[in-house]
């Protein structure tokens, strides 16, 4: 039984060990993707549906071990906010991210 307020999370696992080049996830037909179909009754408004790679997965795939400055941490906070139940929709963490980027890059 799924109750109001419950969240459904789907995680896909891939085995690309036989490939010679990295395989990235995304929305293109050339990217790895996961399709999930969920049927439910009775009809209810769908509040949110998204697909975001985990940041540690992305940085690991790119070989990034260390990040300069605070902007990456602000990005982590923003992505956590937009993926959660924050009523502000991440506005505060978005402002923090943009301020950090501006400060660190001079733009």
Phi and psi restraints in degrees (range 20) as a CNS / XPLOR table:
assign (resid 1 and name C) (resid 2 and name N)
       (resid 2 and name CA) (resid 2 and name C) 1.0 -109.2 20.0 2
assign (resid 2 and name N) (resid 2 and name CA)
       (resid 2 and name C) (resid 3 and name N) 1.0 127.0 20.0 2
assign (resid 2 and name C) (resid 3 and name N)
       (resid 3 and name CA) (resid 3 and name C) 1.0 -104.9 20.0 2
assign (resid 3 and name N) (resid 3 and name CA)
       (resid 3 and name C) (resid 4 and name N) 1.0 158.2 20.0 2
assign (resid 3 and name C) (resid 4 and name N)
       (resid 4 and name CA) (resid 4 and name C) 1.0 -54.4 20.0 2
assign (resid 4 and name N) (resid 4 and name CA)
       (resid 4 and name C) (resid 5 and name N) 1.0 134.9 20.0 2
assign (resid 4 and name C) (resid 5 and name N)
       (resid 5 and name CA) (resid 5 and name C) 1.0 93.0 20.0 2
assign (resid 5 and name N) (resid 5 and name CA)
       (resid 5 and name C) (resid 6 and name N) 1.0 -16.5 20.0 2
assign (resid 5 and name C) (resid 6 and name N)
       (resid 6 and name CA) (resid 6 and name C) 1.0 -67.2 20.0 2
assign (resid 6 and name N) (resid 6 and name CA)
       (resid 6 and name C) (resid 7 and name N) 1.0 154.3 20.0 2
assign (resid 6 and name C) (resid 7 and name N)
       (resid 7 and name CA) (resid 7 and name C) 1.0 -121.9 20.0 2
assign (resid 7 and name N) (resid 7 and name CA)
       (resid 7 and name C) (resid 8 and name N) 1.0 139.5 20.0 2
assign (resid 7 and name C) (resid 8 and name N)
       (resid 8 and name CA) (resid 8 and name C) 1.0 -106.5 20.0 2
assign (resid 8 and name N) (resid 8 and name CA)
       (resid 8 and name C) (resid 9 and name N) 1.0 126.8 20.0 2
assign (resid 8 and name C) (resid 9 and name N)
       (resid 9 and name CA) (resid 9 and name C) 1.0 -121.3 20.0 2
assign (resid 9 and name N) (resid 9 and name CA)
       (resid 9 and name C) (resid 10 and name N) 1.0 130.0 20.0 2
assign (resid 9 and name C) (resid 10 and name N)
       (resid 10 and name CA) (resid 10 and name C) 1.0 -116.4 20.0 2
assign (resid 10 and name N) (resid 10 and name CA)
       (resid 10 and name C) (resid 11 and name N) 1.0 133.8 20.0 2
assign (resid 10 and name C) (resid 11 and name N)
       (resid 11 and name CA) (resid 11 and name C) 1.0 -124.5 20.0 2
assign (resid 11 and name N) (resid 11 and name CA)
       (resid 11 and name C) (resid 12 and name N) 1.0 132.2 20.0 2
assign (resid 11 and name C) (resid 12 and name N)
       (resid 12 and name CA) (resid 12 and name C) 1.0 -108.8 20.0 2
assign (resid 12 and name N) (resid 12 and name CA)
       (resid 12 and name C) (resid 13 and name N) 1.0 143.0 20.0 2
assign (resid 12 and name C) (resid 13 and name N)
       (resid 13 and name CA) (resid 13 and name C) 1.0 -117.5 20.0 2
assign (resid 13 and name N) (resid 13 and name CA)
       (resid 13 and name C) (resid 14 and name N) 1.0 139.6 20.0 2
assign (resid 13 and name C) (resid 14 and name N)
       (resid 14 and name CA) (resid 14 and name C) 1.0 -125.5 20.0 2
assign (resid 14 and name N) (resid 14 and name CA)
       (resid 14 and name C) (resid 15 and name N) 1.0 148.3 20.0 2
assign (resid 14 and name C) (resid 15 and name N)
       (resid 15 and name CA) (resid 15 and name C) 1.0 -118.3 20.0 2
assign (resid 15 and name N) (resid 15 and name CA)
       (resid 15 and name C) (resid 16 and name N) 1.0 102.0 20.0 2
assign (resid 15 and name C) (resid 16 and name N)
       (resid 16 and name CA) (resid 16 and name C) 1.0 -113.8 20.0 2
assign (resid 16 and name N) (resid 16 and name CA)
       (resid 16 and name C) (resid 17 and name N) 1.0 24.1 20.0 2
assign (resid 16 and name C) (resid 17 and name N)
       (resid 17 and name CA) (resid 17 and name C) 1.0 -64.5 20.0 2
assign (resid 17 and name N) (resid 17 and name CA)
       (resid 17 and name C) (resid 18 and name N) 1.0 -19.1 20.0 2
assign (resid 17 and name C) (resid 18 and name N)
       (resid 18 and name CA) (resid 18 and name C) 1.0 -85.4 20.0 2
assign (resid 18 and name N) (resid 18 and name CA)
       (resid 18 and name C) (resid 19 and name N) 1.0 -6.3 20.0 2
assign (resid 18 and name C) (resid 19 and name N)
       (resid 19 and name CA) (resid 19 and name C) 1.0 -87.9 20.0 2
assign (resid 19 and name N) (resid 19 and name CA)
       (resid 19 and name C) (resid 20 and name N) 1.0 147.5 20.0 2
assign (resid 19 and name C) (resid 20 and name N)
       (resid 20 and name CA) (resid 20 and name C) 1.0 -87.7 20.0 2
assign (resid 20 and name N) (resid 20 and name CA)
       (resid 20 and name C) (resid 21 and name N) 1.0 -23.9 20.0 2
assign (resid 20 and name C) (resid 21 and name N)
       (resid 21 and name CA) (resid 21 and name C) 1.0 -114.6 20.0 2
assign (resid 21 and name N) (resid 21 and name CA)
       (resid 21 and name C) (resid 22 and name N) 1.0 157.2 20.0 2
assign (resid 21 and name C) (resid 22 and name N)
       (resid 22 and name CA) (resid 22 and name C) 1.0 -61.1 20.0 2
assign (resid 22 and name N) (resid 22 and name CA)
       (resid 22 and name C) (resid 23 and name N) 1.0 146.8 20.0 2
assign (resid 22 and name C) (resid 23 and name N)
       (resid 23 and name CA) (resid 23 and name C) 1.0 -114.1 20.0 2
assign (resid 23 and name N) (resid 23 and name CA)
       (resid 23 and name C) (resid 24 and name N) 1.0 122.9 20.0 2
assign (resid 23 and name C) (resid 24 and name N)
       (resid 24 and name CA) (resid 24 and name C) 1.0 -106.1 20.0 2
assign (resid 24 and name N) (resid 24 and name CA)
       (resid 24 and name C) (resid 25 and name N) 1.0 150.2 20.0 2
assign (resid 24 and name C) (resid 25 and name N)
       (resid 25 and name CA) (resid 25 and name C) 1.0 -85.3 20.0 2
assign (resid 25 and name N) (resid 25 and name CA)
       (resid 25 and name C) (resid 26 and name N) 1.0 156.1 20.0 2
assign (resid 25 and name C) (resid 26 and name N)
       (resid 26 and name CA) (resid 26 and name C) 1.0 168.4 20.0 2
assign (resid 26 and name N) (resid 26 and name CA)
       (resid 26 and name C) (resid 27 and name N) 1.0 -169.9 20.0 2
assign (resid 26 and name C) (resid 27 and name N)
       (resid 27 and name CA) (resid 27 and name C) 1.0 -98.5 20.0 2
assign (resid 27 and name N) (resid 27 and name CA)
       (resid 27 and name C) (resid 28 and name N) 1.0 -7.7 20.0 2
assign (resid 27 and name C) (resid 28 and name N)
       (resid 28 and name CA) (resid 28 and name C) 1.0 -76.2 20.0 2
assign (resid 28 and name N) (resid 28 and name CA)
       (resid 28 and name C) (resid 29 and name N) 1.0 154.8 20.0 2
assign (resid 28 and name C) (resid 29 and name N)
       (resid 29 and name CA) (resid 29 and name C) 1.0 -68.7 20.0 2
assign (resid 29 and name N) (resid 29 and name CA)
       (resid 29 and name C) (resid 30 and name N) 1.0 -13.2 20.0 2
assign (resid 29 and name C) (resid 30 and name N)
       (resid 30 and name CA) (resid 30 and name C) 1.0 -90.3 20.0 2
assign (resid 30 and name N) (resid 30 and name CA)
       (resid 30 and name C) (resid 31 and name N) 1.0 -5.7 20.0 2
assign (resid 30 and name C) (resid 31 and name N)
       (resid 31 and name CA) (resid 31 and name C) 1.0 -97.8 20.0 2
assign (resid 31 and name N) (resid 31 and name CA)
       (resid 31 and name C) (resid 32 and name N) 1.0 158.8 20.0 2
assign (resid 31 and name C) (resid 32 and name N)
       (resid 32 and name CA) (resid 32 and name C) 1.0 -73.5 20.0 2
assign (resid 32 and name N) (resid 32 and name CA)
       (resid 32 and name C) (resid 33 and name N) 1.0 137.2 20.0 2
assign (resid 32 and name C) (resid 33 and name N)
       (resid 33 and name CA) (resid 33 and name C) 1.0 -144.0 20.0 2
assign (resid 33 and name N) (resid 33 and name CA)
       (resid 33 and name C) (resid 34 and name N) 1.0 161.7 20.0 2
assign (resid 33 and name C) (resid 34 and name N)
       (resid 34 and name CA) (resid 34 and name C) 1.0 -123.3 20.0 2
assign (resid 34 and name N) (resid 34 and name CA)
       (resid 34 and name C) (resid 35 and name N) 1.0 125.3 20.0 2
assign (resid 34 and name C) (resid 35 and name N)
       (resid 35 and name CA) (resid 35 and name C) 1.0 -107.6 20.0 2
assign (resid 35 and name N) (resid 35 and name CA)
       (resid 35 and name C) (resid 36 and name N) 1.0 131.2 20.0 2
assign (resid 35 and name C) (resid 36 and name N)
       (resid 36 and name CA) (resid 36 and name C) 1.0 -131.5 20.0 2
assign (resid 36 and name N) (resid 36 and name CA)
       (resid 36 and name C) (resid 37 and name N) 1.0 132.1 20.0 2
assign (resid 36 and name C) (resid 37 and name N)
       (resid 37 and name CA) (resid 37 and name C) 1.0 -120.1 20.0 2
assign (resid 37 and name N) (resid 37 and name CA)
       (resid 37 and name C) (resid 38 and name N) 1.0 125.5 20.0 2
assign (resid 37 and name C) (resid 38 and name N)
       (resid 38 and name CA) (resid 38 and name C) 1.0 -125.5 20.0 2
assign (resid 38 and name N) (resid 38 and name CA)
       (resid 38 and name C) (resid 39 and name N) 1.0 126.5 20.0 2
assign (resid 38 and name C) (resid 39 and name N)
       (resid 39 and name CA) (resid 39 and name C) 1.0 -107.2 20.0 2
assign (resid 39 and name N) (resid 39 and name CA)
       (resid 39 and name C) (resid 40 and name N) 1.0 140.7 20.0 2
assign (resid 39 and name C) (resid 40 and name N)
       (resid 40 and name CA) (resid 40 and name C) 1.0 -146.9 20.0 2
assign (resid 40 and name N) (resid 40 and name CA)
       (resid 40 and name C) (resid 41 and name N) 1.0 159.2 20.0 2
assign (resid 40 and name C) (resid 41 and name N)
       (resid 41 and name CA) (resid 41 and name C) 1.0 -147.3 20.0 2
assign (resid 41 and name N) (resid 41 and name CA)
       (resid 41 and name C) (resid 42 and name N) 1.0 141.5 20.0 2
assign (resid 41 and name C) (resid 42 and name N)
       (resid 42 and name CA) (resid 42 and name C) 1.0 -80.2 20.0 2
assign (resid 42 and name N) (resid 42 and name CA)
       (resid 42 and name C) (resid 43 and name N) 1.0 169.0 20.0 2
assign (resid 42 and name C) (resid 43 and name N)
       (resid 43 and name CA) (resid 43 and name C) 1.0 -60.2 20.0 2
assign (resid 43 and name N) (resid 43 and name CA)
       (resid 43 and name C) (resid 44 and name N) 1.0 137.8 20.0 2
assign (resid 43 and name C) (resid 44 and name N)
       (resid 44 and name CA) (resid 44 and name C) 1.0 -142.8 20.0 2
assign (resid 44 and name N) (resid 44 and name CA)
       (resid 44 and name C) (resid 45 and name N) 1.0 151.5 20.0 2
assign (resid 44 and name C) (resid 45 and name N)
       (resid 45 and name CA) (resid 45 and name C) 1.0 -65.0 20.0 2
assign (resid 45 and name N) (resid 45 and name CA)
       (resid 45 and name C) (resid 46 and name N) 1.0 134.4 20.0 2
assign (resid 45 and name C) (resid 46 and name N)
       (resid 46 and name CA) (resid 46 and name C) 1.0 -85.8 20.0 2
assign (resid 46 and name N) (resid 46 and name CA)
       (resid 46 and name C) (resid 47 and name N) 1.0 121.0 20.0 2
assign (resid 46 and name C) (resid 47 and name N)
       (resid 47 and name CA) (resid 47 and name C) 1.0 -83.5 20.0 2
assign (resid 47 and name N) (resid 47 and name CA)
       (resid 47 and name C) (resid 48 and name N) 1.0 -36.0 20.0 2
assign (resid 47 and name C) (resid 48 and name N)
       (resid 48 and name CA) (resid 48 and name C) 1.0 -164.0 20.0 2
assign (resid 48 and name N) (resid 48 and name CA)
       (resid 48 and name C) (resid 49 and name N) 1.0 140.3 20.0 2
assign (resid 48 and name C) (resid 49 and name N)
       (resid 49 and name CA) (resid 49 and name C) 1.0 -149.3 20.0 2
assign (resid 49 and name N) (resid 49 and name CA)
       (resid 49 and name C) (resid 50 and name N) 1.0 122.3 20.0 2
assign (resid 49 and name C) (resid 50 and name N)
       (resid 50 and name CA) (resid 50 and name C) 1.0 -148.3 20.0 2
assign (resid 50 and name N) (resid 50 and name CA)
       (resid 50 and name C) (resid 51 and name N) 1.0 163.6 20.0 2
assign (resid 50 and name C) (resid 51 and name N)
       (resid 51 and name CA) (resid 51 and name C) 1.0 -136.5 20.0 2
assign (resid 51 and name N) (resid 51 and name CA)
       (resid 51 and name C) (resid 52 and name N) 1.0 115.5 20.0 2
assign (resid 51 and name C) (resid 52 and name N)
       (resid 52 and name CA) (resid 52 and name C) 1.0 -133.5 20.0 2
assign (resid 52 and name N) (resid 52 and name CA)
       (resid 52 and name C) (resid 53 and name N) 1.0 132.2 20.0 2
assign (resid 52 and name C) (resid 53 and name N)
       (resid 53 and name CA) (resid 53 and name C) 1.0 -71.7 20.0 2
assign (resid 53 and name N) (resid 53 and name CA)
       (resid 53 and name C) (resid 54 and name N) 1.0 147.0 20.0 2
assign (resid 53 and name C) (resid 54 and name N)
       (resid 54 and name CA) (resid 54 and name C) 1.0 -65.9 20.0 2
assign (resid 54 and name N) (resid 54 and name CA)
       (resid 54 and name C) (resid 55 and name N) 1.0 136.4 20.0 2
assign (resid 54 and name C) (resid 55 and name N)
       (resid 55 and name CA) (resid 55 and name C) 1.0 -60.1 20.0 2
assign (resid 55 and name N) (resid 55 and name CA)
       (resid 55 and name C) (resid 56 and name N) 1.0 -39.0 20.0 2
assign (resid 55 and name C) (resid 56 and name N)
       (resid 56 and name CA) (resid 56 and name C) 1.0 -66.8 20.0 2
assign (resid 56 and name N) (resid 56 and name CA)
       (resid 56 and name C) (resid 57 and name N) 1.0 -30.1 20.0 2
assign (resid 56 and name C) (resid 57 and name N)
       (resid 57 and name CA) (resid 57 and name C) 1.0 -68.2 20.0 2
assign (resid 57 and name N) (resid 57 and name CA)
       (resid 57 and name C) (resid 58 and name N) 1.0 -44.1 20.0 2
assign (resid 57 and name C) (resid 58 and name N)
       (resid 58 and name CA) (resid 58 and name C) 1.0 -64.9 20.0 2
assign (resid 58 and name N) (resid 58 and name CA)
       (resid 58 and name C) (resid 59 and name N) 1.0 -48.6 20.0 2
assign (resid 58 and name C) (resid 59 and name N)
       (resid 59 and name CA) (resid 59 and name C) 1.0 -65.8 20.0 2
assign (resid 59 and name N) (resid 59 and name CA)
       (resid 59 and name C) (resid 60 and name N) 1.0 -36.0 20.0 2
assign (resid 59 and name C) (resid 60 and name N)
       (resid 60 and name CA) (resid 60 and name C) 1.0 -64.5 20.0 2
assign (resid 60 and name N) (resid 60 and name CA)
       (resid 60 and name C) (resid 61 and name N) 1.0 -42.1 20.0 2
assign (resid 60 and name C) (resid 61 and name N)
       (resid 61 and name CA) (resid 61 and name C) 1.0 -64.0 20.0 2
assign (resid 61 and name N) (resid 61 and name CA)
       (resid 61 and name C) (resid 62 and name N) 1.0 -32.3 20.0 2
assign (resid 61 and name C) (resid 62 and name N)
       (resid 62 and name CA) (resid 62 and name C) 1.0 -88.6 20.0 2
assign (resid 62 and name N) (resid 62 and name CA)
       (resid 62 and name C) (resid 63 and name N) 1.0 -3.5 20.0 2
assign (resid 62 and name C) (resid 63 and name N)
       (resid 63 and name CA) (resid 63 and name C) 1.0 76.5 20.0 2
assign (resid 63 and name N) (resid 63 and name CA)
       (resid 63 and name C) (resid 64 and name N) 1.0 19.8 20.0 2
assign (resid 63 and name C) (resid 64 and name N)
       (resid 64 and name CA) (resid 64 and name C) 1.0 -82.8 20.0 2
assign (resid 64 and name N) (resid 64 and name CA)
       (resid 64 and name C) (resid 65 and name N) 1.0 120.4 20.0 2
assign (resid 64 and name C) (resid 65 and name N)
       (resid 65 and name CA) (resid 65 and name C) 1.0 -105.6 20.0 2
assign (resid 65 and name N) (resid 65 and name CA)
       (resid 65 and name C) (resid 66 and name N) 1.0 -30.2 20.0 2
assign (resid 65 and name C) (resid 66 and name N)
       (resid 66 and name CA) (resid 66 and name C) 1.0 -143.2 20.0 2
assign (resid 66 and name N) (resid 66 and name CA)
       (resid 66 and name C) (resid 67 and name N) 1.0 141.4 20.0 2
assign (resid 66 and name C) (resid 67 and name N)
       (resid 67 and name CA) (resid 67 and name C) 1.0 -121.3 20.0 2
assign (resid 67 and name N) (resid 67 and name CA)
       (resid 67 and name C) (resid 68 and name N) 1.0 132.2 20.0 2
assign (resid 67 and name C) (resid 68 and name N)
       (resid 68 and name CA) (resid 68 and name C) 1.0 -76.7 20.0 2
assign (resid 68 and name N) (resid 68 and name CA)
       (resid 68 and name C) (resid 69 and name N) 1.0 143.0 20.0 2
assign (resid 68 and name C) (resid 69 and name N)
       (resid 69 and name CA) (resid 69 and name C) 1.0 78.1 20.0 2
assign (resid 69 and name N) (resid 69 and name CA)
       (resid 69 and name C) (resid 70 and name N) 1.0 -168.0 20.0 2
assign (resid 69 and name C) (resid 70 and name N)
       (resid 70 and name CA) (resid 70 and name C) 1.0 -105.3 20.0 2
assign (resid 70 and name N) (resid 70 and name CA)
       (resid 70 and name C) (resid 71 and name N) 1.0 -6.3 20.0 2
assign (resid 70 and name C) (resid 71 and name N)
       (resid 71 and name CA) (resid 71 and name C) 1.0 -62.2 20.0 2
assign (resid 71 and name N) (resid 71 and name CA)
       (resid 71 and name C) (resid 72 and name N) 1.0 -37.3 20.0 2
assign (resid 71 and name C) (resid 72 and name N)
       (resid 72 and name CA) (resid 72 and name C) 1.0 -63.5 20.0 2
assign (resid 72 and name N) (resid 72 and name CA)
       (resid 72 and name C) (resid 73 and name N) 1.0 -42.1 20.0 2
assign (resid 72 and name C) (resid 73 and name N)
       (resid 73 and name CA) (resid 73 and name C) 1.0 -63.3 20.0 2
assign (resid 73 and name N) (resid 73 and name CA)
       (resid 73 and name C) (resid 74 and name N) 1.0 -38.5 20.0 2
assign (resid 73 and name C) (resid 74 and name N)
       (resid 74 and name CA) (resid 74 and name C) 1.0 -64.4 20.0 2
assign (resid 74 and name N) (resid 74 and name CA)
       (resid 74 and name C) (resid 75 and name N) 1.0 -35.8 20.0 2
assign (resid 74 and name C) (resid 75 and name N)
       (resid 75 and name CA) (resid 75 and name C) 1.0 -65.2 20.0 2
assign (resid 75 and name N) (resid 75 and name CA)
       (resid 75 and name C) (resid 76 and name N) 1.0 -42.8 20.0 2
assign (resid 75 and name C) (resid 76 and name N)
       (resid 76 and name CA) (resid 76 and name C) 1.0 -59.2 20.0 2
assign (resid 76 and name N) (resid 76 and name CA)
       (resid 76 and name C) (resid 77 and name N) 1.0 -45.2 20.0 2
assign (resid 76 and name C) (resid 77 and name N)
       (resid 77 and name CA) (resid 77 and name C) 1.0 -63.1 20.0 2
assign (resid 77 and name N) (resid 77 and name CA)
       (resid 77 and name C) (resid 78 and name N) 1.0 -41.8 20.0 2
assign (resid 77 and name C) (resid 78 and name N)
       (resid 78 and name CA) (resid 78 and name C) 1.0 -63.8 20.0 2
assign (resid 78 and name N) (resid 78 and name CA)
       (resid 78 and name C) (resid 79 and name N) 1.0 -45.8 20.0 2
assign (resid 78 and name C) (resid 79 and name N)
       (resid 79 and name CA) (resid 79 and name C) 1.0 -66.2 20.0 2
assign (resid 79 and name N) (resid 79 and name CA)
       (resid 79 and name C) (resid 80 and name N) 1.0 -33.2 20.0 2
assign (resid 79 and name C) (resid 80 and name N)
       (resid 80 and name CA) (resid 80 and name C) 1.0 -65.9 20.0 2
assign (resid 80 and name N) (resid 80 and name CA)
       (resid 80 and name C) (resid 81 and name N) 1.0 -42.2 20.0 2
assign (resid 80 and name C) (resid 81 and name N)
       (resid 81 and name CA) (resid 81 and name C) 1.0 -63.6 20.0 2
assign (resid 81 and name N) (resid 81 and name CA)
       (resid 81 and name C) (resid 82 and name N) 1.0 -45.3 20.0 2
assign (resid 81 and name C) (resid 82 and name N)
       (resid 82 and name CA) (resid 82 and name C) 1.0 -72.8 20.0 2
assign (resid 82 and name N) (resid 82 and name CA)
       (resid 82 and name C) (resid 83 and name N) 1.0 -17.5 20.0 2
assign (resid 82 and name C) (resid 83 and name N)
       (resid 83 and name CA) (resid 83 and name C) 1.0 -92.4 20.0 2
assign (resid 83 and name N) (resid 83 and name CA)
       (resid 83 and name C) (resid 84 and name N) 1.0 -3.2 20.0 2
assign (resid 83 and name C) (resid 84 and name N)
       (resid 84 and name CA) (resid 84 and name C) 1.0 -109.2 20.0 2
assign (resid 84 and name N) (resid 84 and name CA)
       (resid 84 and name C) (resid 85 and name N) 1.0 -159.3 20.0 2
assign (resid 84 and name C) (resid 85 and name N)
       (resid 85 and name CA) (resid 85 and name C) 1.0 -100.7 20.0 2
assign (resid 85 and name N) (resid 85 and name CA)
       (resid 85 and name C) (resid 86 and name N) 1.0 27.0 20.0 2
assign (resid 85 and name C) (resid 86 and name N)
       (resid 86 and name CA) (resid 86 and name C) 1.0 -68.9 20.0 2
assign (resid 86 and name N) (resid 86 and name CA)
       (resid 86 and name C) (resid 87 and name N) 1.0 117.3 20.0 2
assign (resid 86 and name C) (resid 87 and name N)
       (resid 87 and name CA) (resid 87 and name C) 1.0 -63.7 20.0 2
assign (resid 87 and name N) (resid 87 and name CA)
       (resid 87 and name C) (resid 88 and name N) 1.0 -23.0 20.0 2
assign (resid 87 and name C) (resid 88 and name N)
       (resid 88 and name CA) (resid 88 and name C) 1.0 -79.2 20.0 2
assign (resid 88 and name N) (resid 88 and name CA)
       (resid 88 and name C) (resid 89 and name N) 1.0 -6.4 20.0 2
assign (resid 88 and name C) (resid 89 and name N)
       (resid 89 and name CA) (resid 89 and name C) 1.0 68.2 20.0 2
assign (resid 89 and name N) (resid 89 and name CA)
       (resid 89 and name C) (resid 90 and name N) 1.0 19.1 20.0 2
assign (resid 89 and name C) (resid 90 and name N)
       (resid 90 and name CA) (resid 90 and name C) 1.0 87.8 20.0 2
assign (resid 90 and name N) (resid 90 and name CA)
       (resid 90 and name C) (resid 91 and name N) 1.0 12.3 20.0 2
assign (resid 90 and name C) (resid 91 and name N)
       (resid 91 and name CA) (resid 91 and name C) 1.0 -58.2 20.0 2
assign (resid 91 and name N) (resid 91 and name CA)
       (resid 91 and name C) (resid 92 and name N) 1.0 -44.6 20.0 2
assign (resid 91 and name C) (resid 92 and name N)
       (resid 92 and name CA) (resid 92 and name C) 1.0 -63.9 20.0 2
assign (resid 92 and name N) (resid 92 and name CA)
       (resid 92 and name C) (resid 93 and name N) 1.0 -47.2 20.0 2
assign (resid 92 and name C) (resid 93 and name N)
       (resid 93 and name CA) (resid 93 and name C) 1.0 -70.0 20.0 2
assign (resid 93 and name N) (resid 93 and name CA)
       (resid 93 and name C) (resid 94 and name N) 1.0 -29.1 20.0 2
assign (resid 93 and name C) (resid 94 and name N)
       (resid 94 and name CA) (resid 94 and name C) 1.0 -66.0 20.0 2
assign (resid 94 and name N) (resid 94 and name CA)
       (resid 94 and name C) (resid 95 and name N) 1.0 -43.5 20.0 2
assign (resid 94 and name C) (resid 95 and name N)
       (resid 95 and name CA) (resid 95 and name C) 1.0 -60.4 20.0 2
assign (resid 95 and name N) (resid 95 and name CA)
       (resid 95 and name C) (resid 96 and name N) 1.0 -43.2 20.0 2
assign (resid 95 and name C) (resid 96 and name N)
       (resid 96 and name CA) (resid 96 and name C) 1.0 -61.4 20.0 2
assign (resid 96 and name N) (resid 96 and name CA)
       (resid 96 and name C) (resid 97 and name N) 1.0 -42.4 20.0 2
assign (resid 96 and name C) (resid 97 and name N)
       (resid 97 and name CA) (resid 97 and name C) 1.0 -62.9 20.0 2
assign (resid 97 and name N) (resid 97 and name CA)
       (resid 97 and name C) (resid 98 and name N) 1.0 -48.6 20.0 2
assign (resid 97 and name C) (resid 98 and name N)
       (resid 98 and name CA) (resid 98 and name C) 1.0 -63.7 20.0 2
assign (resid 98 and name N) (resid 98 and name CA)
       (resid 98 and name C) (resid 99 and name N) 1.0 -40.7 20.0 2
assign (resid 98 and name C) (resid 99 and name N)
       (resid 99 and name CA) (resid 99 and name C) 1.0 -62.9 20.0 2
assign (resid 99 and name N) (resid 99 and name CA)
       (resid 99 and name C) (resid 100 and name N) 1.0 -41.4 20.0 2
assign (resid 99 and name C) (resid 100 and name N)
       (resid 100 and name CA) (resid 100 and name C) 1.0 -64.5 20.0 2
assign (resid 100 and name N) (resid 100 and name CA)
       (resid 100 and name C) (resid 101 and name N) 1.0 -44.9 20.0 2
assign (resid 100 and name C) (resid 101 and name N)
       (resid 101 and name CA) (resid 101 and name C) 1.0 -61.3 20.0 2
assign (resid 101 and name N) (resid 101 and name CA)
       (resid 101 and name C) (resid 102 and name N) 1.0 -43.5 20.0 2
assign (resid 101 and name C) (resid 102 and name N)
       (resid 102 and name CA) (resid 102 and name C) 1.0 -61.5 20.0 2
assign (resid 102 and name N) (resid 102 and name CA)
       (resid 102 and name C) (resid 103 and name N) 1.0 -45.1 20.0 2
assign (resid 102 and name C) (resid 103 and name N)
       (resid 103 and name CA) (resid 103 and name C) 1.0 -64.5 20.0 2
assign (resid 103 and name N) (resid 103 and name CA)
       (resid 103 and name C) (resid 104 and name N) 1.0 -42.5 20.0 2
assign (resid 103 and name C) (resid 104 and name N)
       (resid 104 and name CA) (resid 104 and name C) 1.0 -80.7 20.0 2
assign (resid 104 and name N) (resid 104 and name CA)
       (resid 104 and name C) (resid 105 and name N) 1.0 -23.9 20.0 2
assign (resid 104 and name C) (resid 105 and name N)
       (resid 105 and name CA) (resid 105 and name C) 1.0 -107.2 20.0 2
assign (resid 105 and name N) (resid 105 and name CA)
       (resid 105 and name C) (resid 106 and name N) 1.0 -18.0 20.0 2
assign (resid 105 and name C) (resid 106 and name N)
       (resid 106 and name CA) (resid 106 and name C) 1.0 82.6 20.0 2
assign (resid 106 and name N) (resid 106 and name CA)
       (resid 106 and name C) (resid 107 and name N) 1.0 9.7 20.0 2
